[in-house]
Amino acid sequence: MKFKKGFIFTLVAPLMIFLSIIGLISRRDTKKIFYLPIGLMGLCMILEKQFSRAYKRNKILKKIKSYKQIK
């Protein structure tokens, strides 16, 4: 079965954030800091996807507007 890259990111990023929160809550010693990078990477993946999506939409909208001006 072949998965698309976006579909995998959709599942992995929230899972990373969830594991980070569970790790921070459940640990009682000084190793809590090891779960912080996992959560930050999940958050960065979500934000990067959102910004790239908005950029692509804006780019397509500008192309559509330029075609309307030509006619």
C-alpha positions as CSV (number, residue, x, y, z in Angstrom):
1,M,0.0,0.0,0.0
2,K,1.4,3.3,-1.0
3,F,1.0,6.3,1.3
4,K,1.3,10.0,0.4
5,K,3.8,12.1,2.3
6,G,1.2,14.6,3.5
7,F,-1.0,11.8,4.9
8,I,1.9,10.5,7.0
9,F,2.7,14.0,8.3
10,T,-1.0,14.4,9.2
11,L,-0.8,11.4,11.5
12,V,2.8,11.8,12.8
13,A,2.8,15.4,13.9
14,P,-0.2,15.2,16.4
15,L,1.2,11.9,17.6
16,M,4.5,13.5,18.4
17,I,2.8,16.3,20.3
18,F,0.7,13.8,22.2
19,L,3.7,11.7,23.1
20,S,5.5,14.7,24.3
21,I,2.7,15.8,26.6
22,I,2.3,12.3,28.0
23,G,6.0,12.1,28.6
24,L,6.2,15.5,30.3
25,I,3.3,14.6,32.6
26,S,4.3,11.0,33.4
27,R,8.0,11.5,34.1
28,R,9.0,12.6,37.6
29,D,12.7,13.0,37.3
30,T,15.0,15.3,35.4
31,K,14.6,13.5,32.1
32,K,11.5,15.4,31.2
33,I,13.5,17.7,29.0
34,F,14.0,14.8,26.5
35,Y,10.3,15.0,25.5
36,L,10.4,18.6,24.7
37,P,12.2,18.3,21.3
38,I,9.6,15.8,20.1
39,G,6.7,18.1,20.8
40,L,8.5,21.1,19.2
41,M,9.2,19.1,16.1
42,G,5.6,18.1,15.8
43,L,4.5,21.7,16.3
44,C,7.0,22.9,13.7
45,M,5.7,20.3,11.2
46,I,2.2,21.5,11.6
47,L,3.1,25.1,11.3
48,E,5.3,24.6,8.3
49,K,2.5,22.7,6.5
50,Q,0.0,25.5,7.3
51,F,2.3,28.3,6.1
52,S,3.3,26.4,2.9
53,R,-0.4,25.7,2.2
54,A,-1.3,29.4,2.6
55,Y,1.6,30.4,0.4
56,K,0.6,28.0,-2.4
57,R,-3.0,29.2,-2.2
58,N,-1.9,32.8,-2.4
59,K,0.3,32.0,-5.4
60,I,-2.6,30.3,-7.2
61,L,-5.0,33.2,-6.5
62,K,-2.5,35.6,-8.0
63,K,-2.3,33.5,-11.2
64,I,-6.1,33.4,-11.4
65,K,-6.2,37.2,-11.0
66,S,-3.6,37.7,-13.7
67,Y,-5.6,35.6,-16.2
68,K,-8.7,37.7,-15.5
69,Q,-6.8,40.9,-16.2
70,I,-5.5,39.7,-19.5
71,K,-9.1,39.1,-20.8
